[in-house]
Amino acid sequence: MKYLCLIYADETAWQKVPKAEAEKWLGEYFAFGDDIRKSGHYVGSNALQPTHTATTVRVRNGKLSTTDGPFVETKEQLGGYYLIEAKDLNDAIQVAARIPGARHGAVEVRPVREYQRP
């Protein structure tokens, strides 16, 4: 089963991190990615641009509207994700707990709903 691991953190904190520490964090992410590729859990991943680059799209009564920025204001923002293959929720939680961002923010684990075309 596929699980999406959504990484949330305060995106303004990253700007305050010394360069050496930021490089260490990135190294941890690269090592984590290599590890889950080897274990067979990896399906895909990406970091996201900051929230000020987001556009929220809504369609109401057939009319399209867009808003600059994310839908909600929060202390922690969605910064990236890993799409993983895991045997069950517990396996997915064990993988998510190793994501470096879990130590600085939070990782939401959500099963992916896969639809079959009739």
C-alpha positions in Angstrom: 0.0 0.0 0.0 1.2 3.5 -0.7 1.5 6.2 2.0 2.2 9.9 1.6 4.4 11.3 4.3 3.8 15.0 4.4 6.6 17.0 6.1 5.6 20.1 8.1 7.9 22.6 9.7 8.2 26.4 10.2 9.7 27.4 6.9 11.1 30.6 8.4 13.3 28.6 10.7 15.3 27.3 7.7 16.4 30.8 6.9 18.0 31.2 10.4 20.0 27.9 10.3 23.7 28.3 9.9 25.1 27.1 6.5 27.0 24.1 8.1 23.9 22.9 9.9 21.7 23.3 6.8 24.2 21.2 4.8 24.1 18.6 7.6 20.3 18.4 7.4 20.4 18.1 3.6 22.9 15.3 4.0 20.6 13.5 6.4 17.7 13.8 3.8 19.9 12.5 1.0 21.0 9.6 3.3 17.4 8.8 4.3 16.4 8.8 0.6 19.2 6.4 -0.3 18.2 4.2 2.6 14.6 3.9 1.6 15.5 3.3 -2.0 17.6 0.3 -0.9 14.8 -1.0 1.4 12.2 -0.8 -1.4 10.0 1.7 0.4 10.8 4.6 -2.0 8.2 5.6 -4.6 8.9 9.4 -5.0 9.7 12.6 -3.1 10.1 16.4 -3.6 10.7 19.5 -1.6 8.3 22.3 -2.1 8.9 26.0 -2.8 8.0 28.4 0.0 4.3 29.0 0.7 4.5 32.5 -0.8 4.8 30.8 -4.2 1.6 28.9 -3.7 -1.7 29.6 -5.5 -5.0 28.3 -4.1 -7.6 27.5 -6.8 -11.3 27.3 -6.1 -14.3 26.8 -8.4 -17.7 27.9 -7.1 -20.8 28.0 -9.2 -18.7 27.4 -12.3 -16.5 30.5 -11.6 -12.7 30.1 -11.1 -10.9 32.1 -8.5 -7.3 32.1 -7.4 -5.7 33.4 -4.2 -2.0 33.9 -3.8 -0.5 31.8 -1.0 -1.6 28.8 0.9 -5.2 28.1 1.9 -4.6 28.5 5.7 -2.2 30.4 7.9 -0.3 28.0 10.3 2.9 27.9 12.3 4.1 24.9 10.3 3.9 24.7 6.5 4.0 21.8 4.1 7.6 21.7 3.0 7.9 18.4 1.1 6.8 14.8 0.9 7.9 11.2 0.4 5.6 8.8 -1.3 6.4 5.4 0.0 5.3 1.8 -0.4 4.8 0.0 3.0 3.2 -3.2 4.0 0.9 -1.5 6.5 0.4 1.7 8.6 2.9 0.6 11.2 5.6 0.0 8.6 4.8 3.5 7.1 5.1 5.1 10.6 8.5 3.4 11.1 9.7 4.9 7.8 8.2 8.3 8.5 9.9 8.4 12.0 13.3 8.3 10.2 12.5 11.4 8.1 14.9 14.1 9.4 12.0 16.6 9.5 10.2 14.6 12.1 12.8 15.9 14.6 12.2 19.6 13.8 8.5 19.6 12.8 6.0 16.9 12.1 5.3 14.2 9.5 1.7 13.4 8.6 1.3 9.8 7.3 -1.7 9.3 5.1 -2.7 6.3 3.0 -3.1 6.9 -0.7 -6.5 6.0 -2.2 -6.0 4.4 -5.5 -9.0 4.2 -7.8 -9.5 1.5 -10.4 -11.0 2.6 -13.7 -14.1 0.5 -14.5 
